Amino acid sequence: MYDVYKAREVKNGREDSMTFIINTDMMNRMMTKTNICQEDRVLMLQVFQLLDVTGFDEVNIRDFLACFALVVEDSLEKRIRNAINNYYRDRESCSKKEVLWLMKLLNNTCYFFGDKKLIDSQVGDLVDSIFTLAGKLDGSLTAEETYDLLISHPILEMFISMQYQGTDRSVVEA
């Protein structure tokens, strides 16, 4: 979908000034062009509603695709990798502030779809920790660095554990 969005922006001469904002009409057109199945369309609309906090029918496409990656059927590792890669699209790296935003988005998406969520201080601790582990306290991380440090981090492992989420949880894949 991102490629369809970007092609449209380039075609309209807005490659250098892309806003990365989509609305539901644009999303529906992109879903049609990319042959998204009906089940995924429903999930996409739910993710869109989650992210449209202003009620103006607008969301950032990178945020949207990162959050949607968490709810598609795949292994947990692939969902997390796809979420990170979608957020990092066309970027070499992301700052600590951007990674914190991504982690908050992903945390809220999990909560929206029925999981317990981490409290904000835990999300902040997670981001601080991965930047510390990378030795880049005020720097930036590539998508690969973010994934590698996140996927085996104790806070993420705790978050996806049955003890934290509860025994009713049927979606978690180890």
Secondary structure, 3 states (H helix, E strand, C coil): CHHHHHHHHHHCCCHHHCCCEECHHHHHHHHHHCCCCHHHHHHHHHHHHHHCCCCCCCEEHHHHHHHHHCCCCCCHHHHHHHHHHHHCCCCCCEEHHHHHHHHHHHHHHHHHCCCCCCCHHHHHHHHHHHHHHHCCCCCEECHHHHHHHHHCCHHHHHHHCHHHHCCCCCCCCC
